[in-house]
Structure formats: structure tokens, C-alpha cells
Amino acid sequence: MYDDDEDGYPSSRIPLILAIMALCLCCVAVFMPYPVPDYRITRALNNQGLTEIETEGLAFSECNDKFRTKFVALDDQNRQVKGVICGGWFGHDTIHYIND
């Protein structure tokens, strides 16, 4: 009745399975968070008067934007500040400070 391949699956389902797998991979890529690019981190934090900026990797729960990165820096009084810089596709970055 069906034209089966050697594994017993109908050969007409293989393109459907591949299309579903490709759709799943695209969804993961779209909804997965990414780190903020370094030049945007430096620009945003320098505009706030912060120096000695060190990034600490991807932030997962501090904001809901597409791009998010944890950082540690020094303020104008040489106090250490921690936070997360969050941003979207078009570069509107916001800084969220974390109090220890």
C-alpha cells in the first residue's frame, strides 16, 4: 500500500520530518538569548561613567530582552558595581544594577 524504505518508514514522510526538525531549530535560534556585543556594552557603560568593565557572560533571568550580559565595573568613586545590560535587535540597551 505504501512505498516503504528499508527502515519501514513511508518515504513520503521523510520530507515532513525534515521540515519539522528545521522548524524546531529555527524556533530555538529565535528564542534563545544572546550576549550583548562588546561595543554596545562599552558604549552604554562608559556613557554612565563606568570604567574597568569586565563581562561575566550571558544573563538568563535578569531581563527578558533578546541580548543580555552580566558585567562588573567601577563607578566614578572607584566602587565596584554589578549589573546586567539588556538590549534588543536595534541597540536600545538598558542597564540593570544588581545589589549584593
C-alpha positions in Angstrom: 0.0 0.0 0.0 2.8 2.4 1.0 6.2 2.7 -0.7 8.3 1.9 2.3 12.1 2.5 2.5 14.4 -0.1 4.1 13.7 1.1 7.7 10.0 0.6 7.3 9.0 4.3 7.2 7.0 5.6 4.3 9.3 7.6 2.2 6.7 10.3 1.8 7.1 11.2 5.5 10.8 12.0 5.3 10.4 15.5 3.9 7.8 16.2 6.6 10.0 15.0 9.4 12.9 17.1 8.0 10.7 20.2 7.8 9.5 19.8 11.4 13.2 19.4 12.5 14.2 22.6 10.6 11.3 24.5 12.2 12.3 23.4 15.7 15.9 24.5 15.1 14.7 27.9 13.8 12.5 28.4 16.9 15.4 27.6 19.2 17.6 30.1 17.4 15.0 32.8 17.5 14.0 32.5 21.2 17.5 31.7 22.6 19.2 34.7 24.4 22.5 36.0 23.1 25.2 38.1 24.8 25.2 41.9 24.1 28.0 42.8 21.6 31.1 44.2 23.3 31.0 47.6 21.6 27.4 48.2 22.8 28.4 47.2 26.4 31.4 49.6 26.4 29.3 52.5 24.9 26.4 52.1 27.3 28.5 51.7 30.4 31.0 54.5 29.5 28.0 56.8 29.0 27.1 56.1 32.6 30.6 56.9 33.8 31.7 53.3 34.5 35.2 52.1 33.8 37.3 48.9 34.1 34.4 46.9 32.5 34.5 43.1 32.7 31.8 40.9 31.3 30.7 37.8 33.1 28.8 36.0 30.4 25.2 35.5 29.5 22.5 36.6 32.0 19.5 34.3 32.0 16.9 35.6 34.4 17.6 39.3 35.0 15.8 40.6 31.9 13.6 39.5 29.1 15.4 41.1 26.2 17.0 39.2 23.3 20.6 40.2 24.2 21.7 40.2 27.9 25.2 40.1 29.5 26.3 40.4 33.1 29.1 42.9 33.9 31.3 44.2 36.7 32.7 47.7 36.5 34.0 50.7 38.6 32.0 53.8 39.1 33.4 57.4 39.3 34.2 56.8 43.0 36.1 53.6 42.3 33.3 51.4 43.9 32.6 48.1 42.2 29.1 47.9 40.6 27.5 44.8 39.2 24.7 44.5 36.8 23.2 43.3 33.5 23.0 45.2 30.3 19.9 44.2 28.2 19.1 45.1 24.7 17.0 44.3 21.6 17.8 44.0 18.0 18.0 47.7 17.3 20.5 48.7 20.1 18.3 50.2 22.7 20.3 49.0 25.7 19.2 49.3 29.3 21.4 48.8 32.4 20.0 46.9 35.4 22.2 47.2 38.5 22.4 44.3 40.9 22.6 45.0 44.7 24.5 42.4 46.7 
